[in-house]
């Protein structure tokens, strides 16, 4: 959001989308104790940013943006 605002574009959002939850059930022991299990889950949070009137400078800045691991950005024009 800050990158888009810095280049002069108007930003609407972030709009939170529904969280996708993947649940996994794993046996604790491979041979015995069938009833003993561990449960893990992965939560995927999505946000939608709508950039109104983007300039060419805005698009270039978003393409070169450095993000931390686990964060993905998809840009649609």
Helices and strands as residue ranges (DSSP letters): H 2-6, E 10-16, E 20-27, E 37-44, E 47-52, H 56-63
